[in-house]
């Protein structure tokens, strides 16, 4: 099935290694969360923000507040996946993402969806671990990506 990506989408290729799978050679369900996290981290890096730098100045971190995932098809050893995100909404202190994991169809006719989900992250003061506003300059940049 062909999937139309939104203009604000970001994608990251992920290869499945033995360490990602269970005894049956299928990706262990919790590992999909790692792939989604890597995609969000690399997206932040590409738009110019290293998480380590944000921790130092302005002293913020983004933490997951909620996740809802639909596991549609299994990924297997050696698969090359495309992990993607789309920014759906930004508020004063939160970012809402649509995230997907897809695999190219063997016949080259597009991609098949393996996982579809929604992830909500919240900005926190890193020292106090309390919700805080996304710094205005960063929020303005993020809002432009919607």
N, C-alpha and C positions, 0 to 999 in steps of 0.2 A: 504494500500500500504506500502510495506517495504521500508525503507529509509536507505541507507548506510551512516553512519557518517564518516566524515574525521577524521584522526588521531588527528588533532589539535582542535577538537570540544570540547565544554564545554556545559554541560546541567544543568538546574536548574528546580526542580519541583515547580509548582505554583498551588495552589488550588484556585478555583473561589468562592468568597464569595458574599453575597448579595450586599455589597457596590460596587462591581465591575460591577454590571449589571444595565441595564436600566429598564424601567417599564415593558418590555416584558420578563425579565429574561435572556436577552442576554447580553454578555459582551459589555459594551460601547466602541466604537471604539478607543477612546483616551487612554483607560486603557492598551491597548496592548503596547503602547509606554513605560508605566511604567514597564511592565513585561520585555521588552527588555532591559531597563536601568538596572533593578535589575540583570539581567543575566550578563551584561558587568561589573557591579560593583563587583559581586561575583567572576567572572572570574579573575579580577584584584587582588582581595583579595587572591584567591587560589594560584596565582602565586607569592604571597608575597608582594603585594603593597596595602596598605590602602590609600584611596583617601585623608583622613585627613592628613596623613603623607606626601604625595606628595605636598599638599598645603603648608605645613610648610617648607619642605626641599625636593626638590630643588625649591619649589615655583611655581609648575605647576598644571594645571588642564586639564582634557580632556573634551571638549565640543562637542556637536553634530553640525556638519556642514550641513549634508544633510541626508534625510531619504526617501526611496522609499519602499512602502509596498503594497502587494497584499493580500487583505482579501479574503480568499477562502471559509471558512465555519465558522459559529458562534460557540463560546464557550458559555456554559450556566452554571447557578448556580450549584455549587458542582463538576463541572468537575475538574479532576486532569490533568494538562497540563505539557508538557515538553517544556521548553523554551531553545533554544540552540543558540550557536554562533560558527562561524568558522572564523578564521582570514584569510582573502583573500589576503591582501597586506599591506605592511608597507612602508611608505616613511620617509623622514627626520622628518616630523612633523605631519603625519597623519596615521591613522589606518582605514582600510576598512574591514567591517565585512559582512558576510552573516548571517542572523538570521532567525530562524524559530520557530513557535509555533505549537506543535503537541498534539494530544490526542490519547490515546490508543484505539484501536478498541474494541468494546464490546465483540467480539468473540475471542479476544486475538491474532488475526492474524496481528500483527504489529500496526502501528500508521497511523492516517490520518492527513494530513497537514491542519492546519487552517489558518496560516499566513506565508508568505514568504517575506523576505525583504532584503534590503541592507542599511547599516548604515555607514556613514563616520564620524569619529571623528577627531578633530584636537587638538594638544597640544598648550596650551596658557600659557603665563606668567600670573599667577593668579592675581598679583597686577595691571598689565597694561591691561590685557585682550587682549593682542596682540599675534599673532602666534609666536611660538618659536619652536626650535628643541626639539624632545624627547631626554632626556639625554642619552648619548652614552651607558652607562651601561644598562639602561632600554631597549633601542632600540635593543641592541645586544641580550638581553634575549627574547624580543618579536619576533625578527627575527628567533630565534631558534625554536619557536613554530609554524612557518608557515609550 
